[in-house]
């Protein structure tokens, strides 16, 4: 398959190395050409990537599951996603050695990431706000 025949693809930043290898394997292009393809044809931000699929600018995207906002946008444009899982994300949590937190439950971590927990007092530690960037 030539590069011109290759489907229009995009992906979240974490998925771009896989997209690059897929393009190379299917089209036979080299690393330099694949890097150029990625630079010119991908956006790397999930919301933008989903937008490109919703607006029919891309044929295939590699991203994590869509947010409620993205699902709403798709519904408004009468677009349905056909999603196939290809892997799992892994998270590693690191704490400063002076942080008094000794353990967190999965539920507490989820609440920190969703913004439901905003103060360390909510997980049994005195003082200070939880910062999640």
C-alpha positions in Angstrom: 0.0 0.0 0.0 1.3 3.4 -0.8 1.3 6.3 1.6 -1.4 8.0 -0.5 -3.6 4.9 -0.2 -3.0 4.6 3.6 -6.1 5.6 5.7 -6.0 9.0 7.3 -5.0 8.2 10.9 -4.3 10.1 14.1 -3.7 9.3 17.7 -3.1 10.6 21.2 0.5 11.6 21.9 1.2 8.3 23.7 0.0 6.4 20.6 2.0 8.2 18.0 5.0 5.8 18.2 2.7 2.9 17.4 1.0 4.9 14.6 4.5 5.6 13.1 5.5 1.9 13.2 2.2 0.9 11.6 2.6 3.5 8.8 6.2 2.2 8.2 5.2 -1.4 8.2 2.2 -1.1 5.9 3.6 1.4 3.4 7.3 0.5 3.5 8.5 4.1 4.2 11.6 4.7 6.3 12.0 6.4 9.7 12.5 9.9 8.3 9.5 9.7 6.0 7.4 8.2 8.9 8.5 11.1 11.2 7.5 13.6 8.5 4.1 11.8 8.1 3.5 11.9 11.9 4.5 15.6 12.1 2.2 16.6 9.2 -0.8 14.4 9.8 -1.3 14.0 13.6 -2.4 16.3 16.4 -1.6 14.3 19.5 -4.3 15.8 21.8 -7.2 13.4 22.3 -10.0 16.0 22.1 -8.6 17.3 18.8 -8.0 13.7 17.5 -11.6 12.8 18.3 -12.8 16.1 16.7 -10.9 15.1 13.5 -12.8 11.8 13.4 -16.2 13.4 14.3 -15.6 15.9 11.5 -14.7 13.1 9.1 -11.1 14.4 8.6 -9.7 11.0 9.7 -10.6 7.4 9.1 -9.1 5.8 12.2 -7.8 7.1 15.5 -5.8 5.6 18.4 -6.9 7.2 21.7 -8.2 6.4 25.2 -12.0 6.1 25.7 -13.9 9.3 24.9 -15.1 11.7 27.6 -18.7 12.6 28.1 -18.1 15.9 26.3 -16.7 14.0 23.2 -19.6 11.6 23.2 -22.0 14.5 23.3 -20.2 16.1 20.3 -20.4 12.9 18.4 -24.1 12.4 19.2 -24.9 16.0 18.0 -23.2 15.2 14.7 -24.9 11.8 14.5 -21.5 10.0 14.7 -21.2 6.6 16.4 -17.8 5.2 17.4 -16.8 1.6 16.8 -14.2 1.1 19.5 -11.8 -1.8 19.9 -9.4 -2.0 22.9 -5.8 -2.7 22.1 -4.1 -2.2 25.5 -4.1 -0.9 29.0 -2.7 2.3 30.5 -0.5 2.0 33.6 0.0 4.6 36.3 2.8 5.0 38.7 2.4 7.3 41.7 5.4 8.9 43.3 5.4 10.9 46.5 8.0 13.1 48.1 9.6 11.2 50.9 8.5 13.9 53.4 4.8 13.4 52.3 3.0 11.8 55.2 0.7 9.8 52.9 1.6 6.1 53.4 -1.1 4.6 51.2 -4.1 5.4 49.1 -7.0 3.2 48.0 -8.0 2.9 44.3 -11.2 4.8 45.2 -9.2 7.6 46.7 -6.9 7.9 43.7 -10.0 8.0 41.4 -11.5 10.8 43.5 -8.2 12.7 43.4 -8.1 12.5 39.6 -11.8 13.5 39.2 -11.3 16.4 41.6 -13.7 15.0 44.2 -10.8 14.9 46.7 -9.1 18.3 46.9 -7.5 18.2 50.4 -5.2 15.7 52.0 -7.5 15.8 55.1 -10.0 13.8 53.0 -7.5 10.9 52.9 -6.6 11.1 56.6 -3.5 13.4 56.4 -3.5 16.9 58.0 -3.1 20.0 55.9 -2.5 21.0 52.3 -4.4 20.8 49.1 -4.0 18.0 46.6 -2.6 19.2 43.3 -3.3 17.3 40.1 -1.9 18.6 36.8 
